[in-house]
Amino acid sequence: MQNIVLFGPPGAGKGTQSEYIIEKYGLLHLSTGDLLRAEIKEGTALGLQAKQNIDKGELVPDAVVIGMIENKVKSNPDAKGFIFDGFPRTVAQAEALDKLLVANNTAISGMVALEVEDEELVKRLLNRGKTSGRADDQDEATIQNRISVYNKETKPVADYYNAQGKFKSINGIGSIEEIFGRIVEAIASF
Ligand code: AMP
């Protein structure tokens, strides 16, 4: 199985690049952001609770997102592999993911990190907010909070995979095709 973590701050282009990765490698896309927004749309108790964190640019509790990923991995035993997008966002989530994959006789192949500087992220997110309808993309204070949560809680996840020799960082600025080319090169090195 090929299991890839696509990593990077909000607005780095993870969602866009995931679509290209799915097509080329036939992996199943697991985006905790998408799964949470689906719960919100359906008006579930989990969704209503998560919306409170999401709208403030905070992380949803580890147990909630780990539970969602567990369900998806277990219910897709025949998948060729997974592309994890926006997960893991804390070291606790990374540890839980490793355990879950070991229990399913597989492992993370590698993490590809998209590097984009903060100023560019704010610009991209505000721009996306005009069409995404996402409240968390429309307010600059919320965006700044998402970036600072990323720097504090999520960045250590890169060190976690680096320590396992499974980390590759690439430039996230350029055309979609250029960036995808860099991702393909990184995946080939795992
Ligand atoms: P995203 O679509 O990945 O930008 O996620 C949107 C929001 O959903 C984030 O700002 C968090 O509030 C929440 N979220 C998504 N994935 C996670 C995760 N792995 N851990 C905690 N919160 C998450």
py3Dmol code that shows the C-alpha trace and the ligand (Angstrom):
import py3Dmol

protein = """\
ATOM      1  CA  MET A   1       0.000   0.000   0.000  1.00  0.00           C
ATOM      2  CA  GLN A   2       1.138   3.521  -0.708  1.00  0.00           C
ATOM      3  CA  ASN A   3       0.096   5.963   1.995  1.00  0.00           C
ATOM      4  CA  ILE A   4       1.055   9.593   1.525  1.00  0.00           C
ATOM      5  CA  VAL A   5       0.611  12.518   3.901  1.00  0.00           C
ATOM      6  CA  LEU A   6       0.242  15.827   2.096  1.00  0.00           C
ATOM      7  CA  PHE A   7       1.332  18.471   4.573  1.00  0.00           C
ATOM      8  CA  GLY A   8       1.405  22.255   4.715  1.00  0.00           C
ATOM      9  CA  PRO A   9      -0.275  25.311   6.173  1.00  0.00           C
ATOM     10  CA  PRO A  10      -3.848  26.332   5.334  1.00  0.00           C
ATOM     11  CA  GLY A  11      -3.901  27.680   1.772  1.00  0.00           C
ATOM     12  CA  ALA A  12      -0.756  25.810   0.682  1.00  0.00           C
ATOM     13  CA  GLY A  13      -2.680  23.991  -2.067  1.00  0.00           C
ATOM     14  CA  LYS A  14      -3.151  20.569  -0.435  1.00  0.00           C
ATOM     15  CA  GLY A  15      -6.720  20.106  -1.712  1.00  0.00           C
ATOM     16  CA  THR A  16      -5.833  21.060  -5.293  1.00  0.00           C
ATOM     17  CA  GLN A  17      -2.753  18.834  -5.397  1.00  0.00           C
ATOM     18  CA  SER A  18      -4.638  15.929  -3.775  1.00  0.00           C
ATOM     19  CA  GLU A  19      -6.900  15.759  -6.816  1.00  0.00           C
ATOM     20  CA  TYR A  20      -3.889  15.273  -9.114  1.00  0.00           C
ATOM     21  CA  ILE A  21      -2.344  12.700  -6.760  1.00  0.00           C
ATOM     22  CA  ILE A  22      -5.566  10.659  -6.617  1.00  0.00           C
ATOM     23  CA  GLU A  23      -5.753  10.581 -10.385  1.00  0.00           C
ATOM     24  CA  LYS A  24      -2.121   9.538 -10.932  1.00  0.00           C
ATOM     25  CA  TYR A  25      -1.736   7.019  -8.105  1.00  0.00           C
ATOM     26  CA  GLY A  26      -5.328   5.801  -7.594  1.00  0.00           C
ATOM     27  CA  LEU A  27      -5.231   6.559  -3.881  1.00  0.00           C
ATOM     28  CA  LEU A  28      -8.258   7.253  -1.703  1.00  0.00           C
ATOM     29  CA  HIS A  29      -8.484  10.884  -0.583  1.00  0.00           C
ATOM     30  CA  LEU A  30      -8.997  11.387   3.163  1.00  0.00           C
ATOM     31  CA  SER A  31      -9.399  15.060   4.056  1.00  0.00           C
ATOM     32  CA  THR A  32     -10.489  15.662   7.644  1.00  0.00           C
ATOM     33  CA  GLY A  33     -11.537  19.214   6.659  1.00  0.00           C
ATOM     34  CA  ASP A  34     -13.873  17.812   3.964  1.00  0.00           C
ATOM     35  CA  LEU A  35     -15.189  15.112   6.323  1.00  0.00           C
ATOM     36  CA  LEU A  36     -15.906  17.725   9.017  1.00  0.00           C
ATOM     37  CA  ARG A  37     -17.644  20.052   6.551  1.00  0.00           C
ATOM     38  CA  ALA A  38     -19.813  17.115   5.404  1.00  0.00           C
ATOM     39  CA  GLU A  39     -20.826  16.506   9.049  1.00  0.00           C
ATOM     40  CA  ILE A  40     -21.697  20.214   9.410  1.00  0.00           C
ATOM     41  CA  LYS A  41     -23.776  20.115   6.227  1.00  0.00           C
ATOM     42  CA  GLU A  42     -25.692  17.085   7.517  1.00  0.00           C
ATOM     43  CA  GLY A  43     -26.261  18.863  10.842  1.00  0.00           C
ATOM     44  CA  THR A  44     -24.908  15.979  12.964  1.00  0.00           C
ATOM     45  CA  ALA A  45     -24.000  16.492  16.629  1.00  0.00           C
ATOM     46  CA  LEU A  46     -20.326  15.993  15.730  1.00  0.00           C
ATOM     47  CA  GLY A  47     -20.627  18.616  12.988  1.00  0.00           C
ATOM     48  CA  LEU A  48     -22.315  21.182  15.225  1.00  0.00           C
ATOM     49  CA  GLN A  49     -19.609  20.738  17.851  1.00  0.00           C
ATOM     50  CA  ALA A  50     -16.770  20.899  15.312  1.00  0.00           C
ATOM     51  CA  LYS A  51     -18.197  24.051  13.675  1.00  0.00           C
ATOM     52  CA  GLN A  52     -17.502  25.982  16.862  1.00  0.00           C
ATOM     53  CA  ASN A  53     -13.759  25.201  16.587  1.00  0.00           C
ATOM     54  CA  ILE A  54     -13.575  25.572  12.814  1.00  0.00           C
ATOM     55  CA  ASP A  55     -15.218  29.009  12.731  1.00  0.00           C
ATOM     56  CA  LYS A  56     -12.644  30.298  15.212  1.00  0.00           C
ATOM     57  CA  GLY A  57      -9.716  28.786  13.319  1.00  0.00           C
ATOM     58  CA  GLU A  58      -8.995  26.330  16.153  1.00  0.00           C
ATOM     59  CA  LEU A  59      -8.314  22.619  15.827  1.00  0.00           C
ATOM     60  CA  VAL A  60     -11.111  20.121  16.401  1.00  0.00           C
ATOM     61  CA  PRO A  61     -10.239  17.720  19.284  1.00  0.00           C
ATOM     62  CA  ASP A  62      -7.831  14.908  18.359  1.00  0.00           C
ATOM     63  CA  ALA A  63     -10.271  12.155  19.390  1.00  0.00           C
ATOM     64  CA  VAL A  64     -12.879  13.423  16.905  1.00  0.00           C
ATOM     65  CA  VAL A  65     -10.627  13.486  13.830  1.00  0.00           C
ATOM     66  CA  ILE A  66      -8.798  10.282  14.779  1.00  0.00           C
ATOM     67  CA  GLY A  67     -12.187   8.529  15.079  1.00  0.00           C
ATOM     68  CA  MET A  68     -13.228   9.724  11.628  1.00  0.00           C
ATOM     69  CA  ILE A  69      -9.983   8.569  10.013  1.00  0.00           C
ATOM     70  CA  GLU A  70     -10.189   5.209  11.795  1.00  0.00           C
ATOM     71  CA  ASN A  71     -13.670   4.613  10.360  1.00  0.00           C
ATOM     72  CA  LYS A  72     -12.556   5.485   6.838  1.00  0.00           C
ATOM     73  CA  VAL A  73      -9.397   3.347   6.911  1.00  0.00           C
ATOM     74  CA  LYS A  74     -11.238   0.344   8.383  1.00  0.00           C
ATOM     75  CA  SER A  75     -14.128   0.608   5.932  1.00  0.00           C
ATOM     76  CA  ASN A  76     -11.795   0.642   2.900  1.00  0.00           C
ATOM     77  CA  PRO A  77      -9.664  -2.508   3.313  1.00  0.00           C
ATOM     78  CA  ASP A  78      -9.256  -2.875  -0.464  1.00  0.00           C
ATOM     79  CA  ALA A  79      -7.871   0.622  -1.083  1.00  0.00           C
ATOM     80  CA  LYS A  80      -4.570   0.818  -2.985  1.00  0.00           C
ATOM     81  CA  GLY A  81      -3.513   3.385  -0.427  1.00  0.00           C
ATOM     82  CA  PHE A  82      -4.544   6.688   1.063  1.00  0.00           C
ATOM     83  CA  ILE A  83      -3.654  10.305   0.604  1.00  0.00           C
ATOM     84  CA  PHE A  84      -4.056  12.053   3.954  1.00  0.00           C
ATOM     85  CA  ASP A  85      -4.848  15.751   3.456  1.00  0.00           C
ATOM     86  CA  GLY A  86      -5.018  18.024   6.504  1.00  0.00           C
ATOM     87  CA  PHE A  87      -4.364  15.064   8.811  1.00  0.00           C
ATOM     88  CA  PRO A  88      -2.375  14.498  11.027  1.00  0.00           C
ATOM     89  CA  ARG A  89      -2.283  18.047  12.404  1.00  0.00           C
ATOM     90  CA  THR A  90      -0.835  17.197  15.844  1.00  0.00           C
ATOM     91  CA  VAL A  91       1.825  14.750  17.001  1.00  0.00           C
ATOM     92  CA  ALA A  92      -0.887  12.844  18.922  1.00  0.00           C
ATOM     93  CA  GLN A  93      -2.779  12.390  15.638  1.00  0.00           C
ATOM     94  CA  ALA A  94       0.418  11.216  13.888  1.00  0.00           C
ATOM     95  CA  GLU A  95       1.033   8.626  16.618  1.00  0.00           C
ATOM     96  CA  ALA A  96      -2.569   7.413  16.421  1.00  0.00           C
ATOM     97  CA  LEU A  97      -2.296   7.153  12.623  1.00  0.00           C
ATOM     98  CA  ASP A  98       0.890   5.069  12.859  1.00  0.00           C
ATOM     99  CA  LYS A  99      -0.833   2.672  15.287  1.00  0.00           C
ATOM    100  CA  LEU A 100      -3.923   2.437  13.121  1.00  0.00           C
ATOM    101  CA  LEU A 101      -1.879   1.653   9.994  1.00  0.00           C
ATOM    102  CA  VAL A 102       0.258  -0.940  11.800  1.00  0.00           C
ATOM    103  CA  ALA A 103      -2.964  -2.639  12.943  1.00  0.00           C
ATOM    104  CA  ASN A 104      -3.961  -2.769   9.258  1.00  0.00           C
ATOM    105  CA  ASN A 105      -0.552  -4.170   8.223  1.00  0.00           C
ATOM    106  CA  THR A 106       0.558  -1.019   6.474  1.00  0.00           C
ATOM    107  CA  ALA A 107       2.440   2.237   7.174  1.00  0.00           C
ATOM    108  CA  ILE A 108       2.987   5.800   5.978  1.00  0.00           C
ATOM    109  CA  SER A 109       5.250   5.799   2.905  1.00  0.00           C
ATOM    110  CA  GLY A 110       6.185   9.444   3.301  1.00  0.00           C
ATOM    111  CA  MET A 111       5.100  13.006   3.954  1.00  0.00           C
ATOM    112  CA  VAL A 112       5.342  15.732   1.312  1.00  0.00           C
ATOM    113  CA  ALA A 113       5.277  19.273   2.739  1.00  0.00           C
ATOM    114  CA  LEU A 114       4.272  22.260   0.595  1.00  0.00           C
ATOM    115  CA  GLU A 115       6.230  25.356   1.652  1.00  0.00           C
ATOM    116  CA  VAL A 116       4.443  28.697   1.200  1.00  0.00           C
ATOM    117  CA  GLU A 117       5.176  31.862   3.190  1.00  0.00           C
ATOM    118  CA  ASP A 118       2.530  33.334   5.503  1.00  0.00           C
ATOM    119  CA  GLU A 119       1.811  36.495   3.482  1.00  0.00           C
ATOM    120  CA  GLU A 120       0.988  34.463   0.383  1.00  0.00           C
ATOM    121  CA  LEU A 121      -1.259  32.130   2.431  1.00  0.00           C
ATOM    122  CA  VAL A 122      -3.371  35.026   3.741  1.00  0.00           C
ATOM    123  CA  LYS A 123      -3.755  36.365   0.200  1.00  0.00           C
ATOM    124  CA  ARG A 124      -4.767  32.954  -1.177  1.00  0.00           C
ATOM    125  CA  LEU A 125      -7.232  32.210   1.629  1.00  0.00           C
ATOM    126  CA  LEU A 126      -8.982  35.602   1.419  1.00  0.00           C
ATOM    127  CA  ASN A 127      -9.237  35.076  -2.316  1.00  0.00           C
ATOM    128  CA  ARG A 128     -10.630  31.552  -1.854  1.00  0.00           C
ATOM    129  CA  GLY A 129     -13.113  32.963   0.686  1.00  0.00           C
ATOM    130  CA  LYS A 130     -14.817  34.923  -2.076  1.00  0.00           C
ATOM    131  CA  THR A 131     -16.008  31.680  -3.680  1.00  0.00           C
ATOM    132  CA  SER A 132     -15.621  28.873  -1.085  1.00  0.00           C
ATOM    133  CA  GLY A 133     -18.413  30.164   1.149  1.00  0.00           C
ATOM    134  CA  ARG A 134     -16.214  29.147   4.107  1.00  0.00           C
ATOM    135  CA  ALA A 135     -16.484  31.538   7.048  1.00  0.00           C
ATOM    136  CA  ASP A 136     -12.968  30.538   8.121  1.00  0.00           C
ATOM    137  CA  ASP A 137     -11.603  31.804   4.765  1.00  0.00           C
ATOM    138  CA  GLN A 138     -13.318  35.186   4.971  1.00  0.00           C
ATOM    139  CA  ASP A 139     -12.053  36.766   8.160  1.00  0.00           C
ATOM    140  CA  GLU A 140      -8.406  37.809   8.384  1.00  0.00           C
ATOM    141  CA  ALA A 141      -8.199  37.322  12.182  1.00  0.00           C
ATOM    142  CA  THR A 142      -9.467  33.734  11.811  1.00  0.00           C
ATOM    143  CA  ILE A 143      -6.955  33.095   9.025  1.00  0.00           C
ATOM    144  CA  GLN A 144      -4.112  34.462  11.174  1.00  0.00           C
ATOM    145  CA  ASN A 145      -5.236  32.185  14.008  1.00  0.00           C
ATOM    146  CA  ARG A 146      -5.224  29.150  11.680  1.00  0.00           C
ATOM    147  CA  ILE A 147      -1.666  29.999  10.623  1.00  0.00           C
ATOM    148  CA  SER A 148      -0.489  30.461  14.195  1.00  0.00           C
ATOM    149  CA  VAL A 149      -2.151  27.169  15.270  1.00  0.00           C
ATOM    150  CA  TYR A 150      -0.330  25.541  12.342  1.00  0.00           C
ATOM    151  CA  ASN A 151       3.029  26.963  13.439  1.00  0.00           C
ATOM    152  CA  LYS A 152       2.540  25.931  17.071  1.00  0.00           C
ATOM    153  CA  GLU A 153       0.677  22.614  16.963  1.00  0.00           C
ATOM    154  CA  THR A 154       1.043  21.240  13.458  1.00  0.00           C
ATOM    155  CA  LYS A 155       4.650  21.992  12.429  1.00  0.00           C
ATOM    156  CA  PRO A 156       6.074  19.478  14.961  1.00  0.00           C
ATOM    157  CA  VAL A 157       4.379  16.746  12.896  1.00  0.00           C
ATOM    158  CA  ALA A 158       7.038  17.392  10.192  1.00  0.00           C
ATOM    159  CA  ASP A 159       9.785  16.623  12.743  1.00  0.00           C
ATOM    160  CA  TYR A 160       7.904  13.450  13.701  1.00  0.00           C
ATOM    161  CA  TYR A 161       8.114  12.075  10.132  1.00  0.00           C
ATOM    162  CA  ASN A 162      11.582  13.514   9.561  1.00  0.00           C
ATOM    163  CA  ALA A 163      12.815  11.447  12.513  1.00  0.00           C
ATOM    164  CA  GLN A 164      11.455   8.375  10.693  1.00  0.00           C
ATOM    165  CA  GLY A 165      13.264   9.365   7.471  1.00  0.00           C
ATOM    166  CA  LYS A 166       9.906   9.911   5.755  1.00  0.00           C
ATOM    167  CA  PHE A 167       9.871  13.659   5.142  1.00  0.00           C
ATOM    168  CA  LYS A 168      10.296  15.709   1.946  1.00  0.00           C
ATOM    169  CA  SER A 169       9.718  19.430   1.716  1.00  0.00           C
ATOM    170  CA  ILE A 170       9.033  21.164  -1.596  1.00  0.00           C
ATOM    171  CA  ASN A 171       8.442  24.707  -2.848  1.00  0.00           C
ATOM    172  CA  GLY A 172       4.673  25.331  -2.941  1.00  0.00           C
ATOM    173  CA  ILE A 173       4.942  28.407  -5.171  1.00  0.00           C
ATOM    174  CA  GLY A 174       4.562  28.007  -8.935  1.00  0.00           C
ATOM    175  CA  SER A 175       1.986  26.685 -11.384  1.00  0.00           C
ATOM    176  CA  ILE A 176      -0.199  23.736 -10.337  1.00  0.00           C
ATOM    177  CA  GLU A 177       1.672  21.542 -12.850  1.00  0.00           C
ATOM    178  CA  GLU A 178       5.110  22.628 -11.611  1.00  0.00           C
ATOM    179  CA  ILE A 179       4.189  21.912  -8.008  1.00  0.00           C
ATOM    180  CA  PHE A 180       2.659  18.567  -8.943  1.00  0.00           C
ATOM    181  CA  GLY A 181       5.900  17.660 -10.734  1.00  0.00           C
ATOM    182  CA  ARG A 182       7.812  18.319  -7.514  1.00  0.00           C
ATOM    183  CA  ILE A 183       5.350  16.152  -5.575  1.00  0.00           C
ATOM    184  CA  VAL A 184       5.758  13.249  -8.026  1.00  0.00           C
ATOM    185  CA  GLU A 185       9.544  13.502  -7.628  1.00  0.00           C
ATOM    186  CA  ALA A 186       9.211  13.488  -3.831  1.00  0.00           C
ATOM    187  CA  ILE A 187       6.888  10.453  -3.883  1.00  0.00           C
ATOM    188  CA  ALA A 188       9.332   8.597  -6.169  1.00  0.00           C
ATOM    189  CA  SER A 189      12.030   9.077  -3.516  1.00  0.00           C
ATOM    190  CA  PHE A 190      10.044   7.316  -0.747  1.00  0.00           C
TER     191      PHE A 190
END
"""
ligand_1 = """\
23
AMP
P -8.969 22.262 6.234
O -10.071 22.093 5.257
O -7.988 21.139 6.233
O -8.310 23.614 6.120
O -9.636 22.241 7.698
C -10.574 23.225 8.081
C -10.689 23.220 9.597
O -11.150 21.940 10.052
C -9.400 23.456 10.355
O -9.080 24.843 10.490
C -9.717 22.805 11.704
O -10.573 23.633 12.474
C -10.532 21.583 11.277
N -9.650 20.402 11.028
C -9.409 19.801 9.833
N -8.565 18.779 9.967
C -8.228 18.726 11.288
C -7.359 17.900 12.046
N -6.647 16.910 11.490
N -7.269 18.136 13.386
C -7.988 19.120 13.972
N -8.806 19.952 13.305
C -8.939 19.760 11.966
"""
view = py3Dmol.view(width=600, height=400)
view.addModel(protein, "pdb")
view.setStyle({"model": 0}, {"cartoon": {"style": "trace"}})
view.addModel(ligand_1, "xyz")
view.setStyle({"model": 1}, {"stick": {}})
view.zoomTo()
view.show()
